[in-house]
Amino acid sequence: MWACLRLRADLISTFPCDTFRSVQGAGLDLNVSVPKPPVLVTPGGDAWDYVEWMWASQHDFDKSGNIIGVITEWDGRNMPARIDLAPASATTVIQRKGDPVPLYKIDNTEYRGRWSGPNSAGKIWHERQYPVPGIPVGLSPLAYAAWSIGEALSLQDFALDWFGGGPCPRRG
């Protein structure tokens, strides 16, 4: 498993990340290269270059199914310019019934609400892998495989019970 995590993080972190704008008109359909936003140059500020930041984020992504960080700087278009990654082991995500925005706890600091202040959940960068309806966090590849196998076994048991009683379903 660790070799797979390292291999994929090595691969993804070294992919070039360029930005383009689509220009159409007068029979043309061109992609024009544009300058990279700050989040693609130094996503973690001066402490992390792009390759290191991307490696760390992808490693956590495959290990836990989530990338979570705190947006600490914004660019002129109100887009993230710097994201300080939080280790999955220091992060808790709580989804309360009826509340569409989860509560994030990172190192005992709570982030809640959309844009209600310095510790709002709007400052959280959360990317999920293998999302499942009703669960606010993503699943790791191993957890997703276990979920899928468990679901398939449950369906198989149901079908065997349903049709095992002959022309009519058996009563429990």
N, C-alpha and C positions, 0 to 999 in steps of 0.2 A: 504494500500500500504506500509506504513512504517513498519508494522509488517512483511510483506513478505520480504522486503529488509533486515530487521534485521535477520529474520530466516535463509534466504539463506546465508547471510554473516557469521552468527554464524556457520552454517553447513560447508561451504566450508573452512573457515579459520582453522577449527580444524581437517580437513583431514590430515593424515600423507602424507608427500611428500618425497618419497624415490627414489633413482636413481639406475638404473641397467644397465648392459651391457650384451648384448646377446653373448654367447659363443657357437659356433657350430663347430662340427668336430668329427670324430671317432664315429659317431652315436649318439652324444650328442647334445642336444639343451637346454642349461641352461641359466638362468638369474642370473648373479653374481652381488651382491650388491657392489656398488662403493661409495667412499666418495661424499658427496653432494657438489656441487659448492657453492661458497660464496653467490650467489644470492638466494639460498634456505636456507641459515642459517641466515644471517642478511641482507635481501634485502634492507632495508632502512638504513643501517649502524648501529651505536651503539644506535641511537635514537629509532629504531623500532625493535622488534623481529619479527619472521616470522608470528606468529598468528595475531598480531596487523596490520602488513603491509598487510597481505592477507585480513583481515576483511575490512580495509579501501579501498583497491582496489576493492573488490567485491561489496561493498556498492555503490561506485561510478559507477561501471560497470553496475549494474542494474538500477541505478537512471538515468544515462545519456547515457548509451550504449557504453561508452569508458573508458579505463584506459590509462591515459597519465602521463608520468613521464620523468625526465631527467636522463640519464645514467651518473653517476658521477665517477664510477670506473669500470675498465675492468680487467678480469682475464688473466692468461697466454695464454689462447686460443683465446683471443680477444673477449670474450663473456662478457655480462654485469655481474658485480660483485655487483654493488649497483645501485638502481634505486630510486631516490627521487620523490615520487608521487606529482603530481600537482592537486589541486582541479579542478574539471570540471568548476566551476564558474570562475576560473582565466585563463581559456584556450580558445584560439580561433584557429580554423583550417581553413585555406584558401586554396582552390584548384584553381589555375589559369589555364585557358584554355591552353592546349599545354604543361604544365609543369607536369611531372609525379610525382614529389615530392611536397607534400603540404607545405605551410608555416605555422609554428606553432608560436603562440604568447602566452607566459606564463608570466603573471605579467609584461606585456609590454616589455619583452625580446623576440626578434625574432630569430627563428631557421629556416634557409633555406639552401637548397642545400644538397647533399648527405654527403660528408666528407670534406667540404671545410674550416674547421677551428673550433674554439672553440664554435661557435654558429651555428653549422650545424644541419640540421634535422636528421643526422645520430646519434645524441646523444639523440634522442627522442625515448622513448618506447611508442608505441601506439597499444593497443589491442582493436579491435572493436567487438561489438556484434550486430547481425542482420544487416550485411552490405547490402547495396542496390547499384546496379551498378550506377556509376556516382556520388556518394556521398562519400566524403573522410572520413566521420565519421560514426560510428555505431549508431543504433537506440536503445532507451530504449525499454523494452517489451511493455510499453503502446503506444509509438510512432509507433512501428512495428505493433501492433494490429490495431491502427487507420489507418495506411497505407494499411494494408491488407483488412480491411473492406471497405475503400474508393475505393480500386482497384476493389473489388468484386462488389460494387454498380455501379461503372462505366461500368464494363462488363455487368452487368444485364441491365442497361439502354440502352447500345448499342444493346444488343440482342433484347430487347423489341422494340426498334425503328426499327431495321432491319427487324424483322419478323412481326411487327405490320401492315405493309402495304400490307399484302397479299403475293402473289407469287413473287412480285418484291419489292426490297427495296424502301422505300420512299425517295424522294429527299428533302433536307433541304431547 
